[in-house]
């Protein structure tokens, strides 16, 4: 067994590994015992403890169950999520936490179907393309796909949030993956529009300069009616919780909805595009 002396302050992974080792040794467990209790090999446990292998969501949840800390505030899953946030844009992890409890969700997306409406196949193609560019690892891609599914599951709560979506026409016309992937994705959008708590609109190319946003925008209305917005560029994300700055964004969003196609027109456009896919 190789036991590196890691500095917990050197990296989030090192802090995770040092904590795992400390809790294991405090219970008098060997790495073999820890492996048996978590369902992993002792080699895997050693690699995580020594910082040679980053923890995963599945490993973290298994470890929480093994140590009996699943329902506490200081879980390995929470620590893992803090590590994972390093591959996400600034502000997005916090936004996702608010999103899971929002009473109303409004969003405008450009170029790609937003995560809340993505099919697993569509999300996988997007994540794999980022891996091919060398921007993230294969493991990080899998975690992005898992996060997309988690966000969608969180919105299945009762009562469900009201969701207003405006898609730039580019979201529909940009091919992602094989034709079959786009076909299923367009069908998913049509199904989404039929839900009682949703509104789906398309901002057509013909809007031109009347389009108030050029980048994706998300606006949340919380249970206490407070407003939160999130916007991002290719490299940065910005979470805004000050209502005086969010209100102008909300006003611009209402203007966007007024100029966009109605839901009936939008669904007709999506259906027509779907028919054109073999």
C-alpha positions in Angstrom: 0.0 0.0 0.0 1.4 3.4 -1.1 0.5 6.2 1.3 1.4 9.6 0.1 1.4 12.5 2.6 -1.0 14.8 0.9 -1.5 18.4 1.8 -5.3 18.8 2.2 -4.9 22.5 1.1 -3.1 21.7 -2.1 -6.2 20.8 -4.1 -9.8 19.8 -3.5 -9.0 16.2 -4.6 -6.2 16.1 -1.9 -8.6 17.4 0.7 -11.1 14.7 -0.3 -8.5 11.9 -0.2 -7.1 13.1 3.2 -10.6 13.2 4.7 -11.4 9.7 3.4 -8.2 8.3 4.9 -8.7 10.0 8.2 -12.3 8.8 8.5 -11.3 5.3 7.5 -8.4 5.1 9.9 -10.6 6.5 12.7 -12.9 3.5 12.4 -9.9 1.1 12.3 -10.7 0.1 8.7 -8.1 -1.1 6.3 -8.4 -0.1 2.7 -9.6 -3.6 2.0 -12.4 -3.3 4.5 -13.4 0.2 3.1 -13.4 -1.3 -0.4 -15.8 -4.1 0.7 -18.1 -1.6 2.3 -18.2 0.7 -0.7 -18.2 -1.9 -3.4 -14.9 -0.8 -4.9 -11.5 -2.4 -5.0 -8.8 -1.5 -2.5 -6.7 -0.2 -5.4 -9.5 2.2 -6.2 -9.8 3.4 -2.6 -6.0 3.8 -2.4 -5.9 5.8 -5.6 -8.6 8.2 -4.4 -6.9 8.6 -1.0 -3.6 9.4 -2.6 -5.0 11.8 -5.1 -4.2 9.7 -8.1 -7.8 9.2 -9.1 -10.5 11.8 -8.8 -13.7 10.8 -6.9 -16.9 10.2 -8.7 -20.5 10.8 -7.7 -21.2 7.0 -7.4 -18.1 6.5 -5.3 -19.0 9.4 -3.1 -22.5 8.2 -2.5 -21.2 4.7 -1.7 -18.7 6.1 0.7 -21.4 8.1 2.5 -23.5 5.0 2.9 -20.5 3.1 4.2 -19.7 5.7 6.8 -23.4 6.4 7.6 -23.3 10.1 6.8 -25.7 10.1 3.8 -28.3 12.4 5.6 -25.8 14.7 7.2 -24.6 18.2 5.9 -21.0 17.2 5.5 -21.1 14.3 3.0 -18.6 13.1 0.5 -21.2 13.7 -2.2 -21.2 17.4 -1.3 -17.4 17.5 -1.3 -17.4 15.8 -4.6 -19.8 18.3 -6.1 -17.5 21.1 -5.0 -14.7 19.4 -6.9 -16.8 18.9 -9.9 -17.8 22.6 -10.0 -14.3 23.3 -11.2 -15.3 22.2 -14.7 -18.4 24.4 -14.7 -18.7 28.1 -15.3 -18.6 30.4 -12.4 -22.1 30.9 -10.8 -23.7 27.9 -12.5 -23.5 25.5 -9.6 -25.2 28.0 -7.3 -27.8 28.7 -10.0 -28.7 25.0 -10.3 -29.3 24.9 -6.5 -31.8 27.9 -6.8 -33.3 26.4 -9.9 -34.3 23.2 -8.1 -36.5 25.3 -5.8 -37.8 28.0 -8.1 -41.5 28.7 -8.4 -41.0 30.1 -12.0 -38.3 29.5 -14.5 -37.8 31.7 -17.6 -35.0 31.1 -20.1 -33.7 32.1 -23.5 -31.2 29.9 -25.3 -29.1 30.3 -28.4 -27.6 27.7 -30.6 -28.4 24.6 -28.5 -31.5 23.1 -26.8 -31.2 24.1 -23.1 -30.3 21.4 -20.6 -33.8 21.2 -19.0 -35.2 20.1 -22.4 -32.4 17.9 -23.7 -32.9 14.2 -24.4 -30.1 11.9 -23.0 -28.9 11.3 -26.6 -28.7 15.0 -27.4 -26.9 15.7 -24.1 -24.4 12.9 -24.7 -23.5 14.2 -28.2 -22.8 17.7 -26.8 -20.7 16.4 -23.9 -18.7 14.1 -26.2 -18.0 16.9 -28.6 -16.4 18.9 -25.7 -14.3 15.9 -24.8 -13.0 15.6 -28.4 -12.0 19.3 -28.3 -9.9 18.4 -25.2 -11.8 20.9 -23.0 -13.0 18.3 -20.4 -12.2 14.6 -19.6 -14.4 11.7 -20.3 -15.4 11.4 -16.7 -16.4 15.1 -16.6 -18.5 14.6 -19.6 -20.4 11.8 -17.9 -20.9 14.0 -14.9 -22.3 16.8 -17.1 -24.8 14.3 -18.6 -25.7 13.2 -15.1 -26.2 16.8 -13.9 -28.6 17.4 -16.8 -30.7 14.4 -15.8 -30.6 15.6 -12.1 -31.8 19.0 -13.1 -34.7 17.6 -15.1 -35.6 15.2 -12.2 -35.7 18.1 -9.8 -38.3 19.8 -11.8 -40.7 16.8 -11.5 -41.5 18.0 -7.9 -45.1 18.7 -6.8 -46.3 21.3 -7.5 -44.1 21.7 -10.6 -42.6 25.1 -11.4 -44.0 27.3 -14.2 -41.5 27.2 -17.1 -41.3 29.7 -19.9 -38.8 28.9 -22.7 -37.9 31.0 -25.7 -35.5 29.3 -28.2 -33.6 31.1 -30.8 -34.4 29.5 -34.1 -30.7 28.4 -34.3 -31.5 25.9 -31.5 -33.8 24.0 -33.9 -31.8 24.3 -37.1 -28.3 23.5 -35.7 -27.8 19.7 -36.3 -26.5 17.9 -33.3 -25.6 14.2 -33.8 -27.2 11.9 -36.3 -30.6 12.8 -37.7 -32.3 10.3 -35.3 -30.9 12.3 -32.4 -32.4 15.6 -33.7 -35.7 13.8 -34.5 -36.2 12.6 -30.9 -35.1 16.0 -29.6 -37.6 17.9 -31.6 -40.3 15.4 -30.5 -39.3 16.1 -26.9 -39.8 19.9 -27.5 -43.3 19.2 -28.8 -44.1 17.1 -25.8 -42.7 19.8 -23.5 -45.0 22.4 -25.0 -48.0 20.2 -24.2 -47.4 20.2 -20.5 -49.8 22.3 -18.4 -47.0 24.2 -16.6 -45.0 25.2 -19.7 -44.8 27.8 -22.5 -42.6 27.2 -25.4 -41.8 29.9 -28.0 -39.4 30.3 -30.9 -37.6 33.6 -31.6 -37.3 33.4 -35.4 -34.3 34.7 -37.4 -36.7 37.3 -38.8 -36.7 39.2 -35.5 -33.3 40.5 -36.4 -32.3 43.5 -34.3 -35.5 43.3 -32.3 -34.1 40.4 -30.3 -33.2 41.9 -26.9 -30.6 39.2 -26.0 -27.6 37.9 -27.9 -26.5 35.4 -25.2 -28.4 32.8 -23.1 -30.4 34.2 -20.1 -32.1 32.5 -17.2 -34.5 34.1 -14.8 -35.8 32.5 -11.6 -38.7 33.6 -9.4 -38.4 32.0 -6.0 -41.2 31.1 -3.6 -40.8 34.4 -1.8 -41.1 36.2 -5.2 -37.4 37.3 -5.2 -35.7 37.2 -8.5 -32.4 35.7 -9.6 -30.8 35.8 -13.0 -28.0 33.9 -14.6 -26.2 34.7 -17.9 -23.1 33.3 -19.4 -20.6 33.7 -22.2 -18.3 31.1 -23.5 -15.9 31.5 -20.6 -17.8 33.1 -17.7 -21.1 32.8 -16.0 -22.7 35.5 -13.8 -25.3 34.9 -11.1 -27.3 38.0 -10.0 -29.4 38.1 -6.9 -30.0 41.8 -6.6 -33.5 42.5 -7.7 -32.8 46.0 -9.1 -30.4 44.4 -11.6 -32.7 41.5 -12.4 -35.8 43.6 -13.1 -34.5 45.1 -16.3 -33.6 41.6 -17.5 -37.2 40.5 -16.7 -38.6 43.5 -18.7 -36.4 42.6 -21.7 -37.6 39.0 -21.5 -41.2 40.1 -21.6 -40.3 42.1 -24.8 -38.7 39.0 -26.2 -41.9 37.0 -25.6 -44.0 39.6 -27.2 -41.9 39.6 -30.4 -41.4 35.8 -30.5 -43.8 33.3 -32.3 -46.8 32.2 -30.3 -46.6 28.7 -28.8 -48.9 27.4 -31.6 -46.7 28.9 -34.3 -43.6 27.6 -32.6 -44.9 24.0 -32.3 -45.9 24.2 -36.0 -42.4 25.2 -36.9 -40.9 22.4 -34.8 -43.3 19.9 -36.3 -42.4 21.0 -39.8 -38.7 20.6 -39.1 -39.3 17.2 -37.6 -41.2 16.0 -40.7 -38.1 17.0 -42.8 -35.9 14.6 -40.9 -35.8 11.1 -42.5 
